[in-house]
Amino acid sequence: MKLRNKFMPAMLMLGVVAFSSCEKQEGESVQPEFEQGMISHIMADSAEVTSYSFAGKQLSQVNHYDVETGDLESFEKYERDSKGRILKTSMYAGKNQALLSEQSFTYNTSGELTKSSMAYYNNNKLEYTAYATYEYDSNNKLEKKSLFEGTDEEGQGELKSFTKYEVLPNGNYTQEKQYVVDDNNEAKLFSTTTNSFDASTNPFHGLTEPGTASSPNNLVASKTVVHSSKKTYEYSYTYTYDERGYPLTQTVVSPNGKRQTYKYLYSN
């Protein structure tokens, strides 16, 4: 989890997120009952990876730590409106608390997210801007996310990529197809990711940023095919659970066979 100061253009690639995307295999969706205990820490080999702070039941801050040194690497803060919707997220460097990025969110009258605007900084100087737009299916599930470089003022933004999602009736996202727009303004399929899930509660569902394809159950397998190179990347995830069905540990096996186990701690 090394902090990357030059991560701005990478945000144009809508990749796979290990912890935020989860789903149930079949049947009805499992809705988290966070009042029984919110996620508070993620540990790896007894070292703290991430910690979560709440104002009541609303996430207010996420801290990211260097696994080797234990130092605070970066942290994110959240601002909300009177309805509890996230209006703005800000990421800061852990050491000097310099602003790294800001993201603001715009909703329509139905409460759906329509746009997010992103700004990235280097040494407190604005270095890169981007924004995303969102489209939904008839069940108000995320169907498409488009990412633009620049700003949306007077049509100045340039479409760089978009992702289409397939979602089951229970709200779980099974497939993501990412398209990249080339110099000829043609969209080409870059990658296809297929996900499968267990039937237990994902403790991060409901805590992810707006516009994230978050599902109510835990990811157990993810396969990404990069079409240009014809390479395939497969991840597998296994869990142990508490009596509520919440995961206590997650073991991740990466494409190179490396295995890492994370421990989840809850507020009670």
Secondary structure, DSSP 8 states (H G I E B T S, - for coil): ----TT-TGGGGS----TTT----SSSS-----GGG--EEEEEETTEEEEEEEEETTEEEEEEEE-TTT--EEEEEEEEE-TTS-EEEEEEEETTT--EEEEEEEEE-TTS-EEEEEEEEEETTEEEEEEEEEEEE-TTS-EEEEEEEES--GGG--EEEEEEEEEE-TTS-EEEEEEEEE-TTS-EEEEEEEEEEEEEEE-TTTTTS-TT----SEEEEEEEEEETTTTEEEEEEEEEEE-TTS-EEEEEEE-TT--EEEEEEEE--
